[in-house]
Amino acid sequence: MNKFAFVDCVTVDEALGQLGEGATIKAGGIDLIDLMKDEIVSPSKLVNIRNVDSLRGITVTQDGLRLGPLSTLSEIAAHAQIQKTYTALSDAAGHAATPQVRNMATLGGNIMQRPRCWYFRSTDFDCKKKSGASDDCHAHTGENQYHAIINNDVCAMVHPSSTAVPLLAMNAQVELTSKRGKRTVAMTDFYVPPEKSLTNETIVQPGEIITAVFVPTPDPGTRSAYQKYGEKESFDWPLADAGVVLVMDGNQCRKASIVLGVAAPTPIRSAAAEAVLTGKTIDEATARAAAAAAMQSATPLSQNGFKTQLFQTAIYRTVLLAAGQMQRDPSAIG
């Protein structure tokens, strides 16, 4: 790990004043410290925002849910109103990592995580995402059992954020603050796919800090759920996960939002799956049909074809969970 300066800030303005070339924001530091230890990033200065009180807090109003980016995953998972009204977000936060990590990891840090790809994470490989010197994605011809099965032509990384999945499904917005002022970005526009940029994974610009995440009040009749599947029952990165938001009229679905997490380099909505459910009675047949539709665009690599079936399982079981027709799957992890 390289040498670096450490600056402790207590206000947003103070933190913004410390940002510049070589400076990196640190909140919980869960992913950042790993990247520094692996020498993937080498900031010359860490700007610690952990003690900025204005970035904390969870507020529920008639307009929706406002989350401070320093809200921990544990705080989000334990919040009674989030459990009731924004269930998928509580599920995602409460089943990430381990209790110790959830006590430290922040919402802002979770949605800003860097990609999961062992070629990107290893200094032994000249990944084009790190240096631009390699013409090919090593995962296309290498060990790729954990990599993307959708939108994987340019880069086969997957995005690991659990909370980004329900936030995208719930039409959340992210507030960004810089010296120039504030701007609000929809989660649909927050992540940048590799075909648009290999170096920028989000639209967050240098000198900007996430200062809030806003989730609008759900429509009447809304139900939601999130589940993830992996190799281990406890602390493990998911092989497949799904966030489902349904606006129900009895057993009939008036509107659906289905988001897949580690299927692609960014969290993605499946319009095909949503179309299958909209206007239909939710039962096992329609849930399975939606799951199959979500995988029509899959282009699995040489070793990860199993993920297409695993995602279908994750989707149809999470649809039924959201609709109140199934309990949480004991095979789900976390």
HELIX and SHEET records of a PDB file:
HELIX    1   1 VAL A   12  GLN A   18  1                                   7    
HELIX    2   2 ILE A   30  LYS A   37  1                                   8    
HELIX    3   3 ASP A   53  LEU A   55  5                                   3    
HELIX    4   4 LEU A   73  ALA A   78  1                                   6    
HELIX    5   5 ALA A   80  THR A   85  1                                   6    
HELIX    6   6 THR A   87  GLY A   94  1                                   8    
HELIX    7   7 PRO A   99  MET A  104  1                                   6    
HELIX    8   8 LEU A  107  ILE A  111  1                                   5    
HELIX    9   9 TRP A  118  ARG A  121  1                                   4    
HELIX   10  10 LYS A  128  SER A  131  1                                   4    
HELIX   11  11 HIS A  138  THR A  141  1                                   4    
HELIX   12  12 ALA A  164  ALA A  169  1                                   6    
HELIX   13  13 MET A  187  PHE A  190  1                                   4    
HELIX   14  14 ALA A  271  LEU A  277  1                                   7    
HELIX   15  15 GLU A  284  ALA A  294  1                                  11    
HELIX   16  16 PHE A  306  ALA A  322  1                                  17    
SHEET    1   A 3 ALA A   5  ASP A   8  0                                        
SHEET    2   A 3 LYS A  45  ASN A  48  1                                        
SHEET    3   A 3 ALA A  23  LYS A  26  1                                        
SHEET    1   B 5 ILE A  58  THR A  61  0                                        
SHEET    2   B 5 GLY A  64  LEU A  67 -1                                        
SHEET    3   B 5 ILE A 209  PRO A 216 -1                                        
SHEET    4   B 5 GLN A 173  SER A 178 -1                                        
SHEET    5   B 5 GLY A 181  ALA A 186 -1                                        
SHEET    1   C 4 THR A 222  TYR A 229  0                                        
SHEET    2   C 4 ALA A 240  ASP A 249 -1                                        
SHEET    3   C 4 GLN A 252  LEU A 260 -1                                        
SHEET    4   C 4 ILE A 268  ARG A 269 -1                                        
END                                                                             
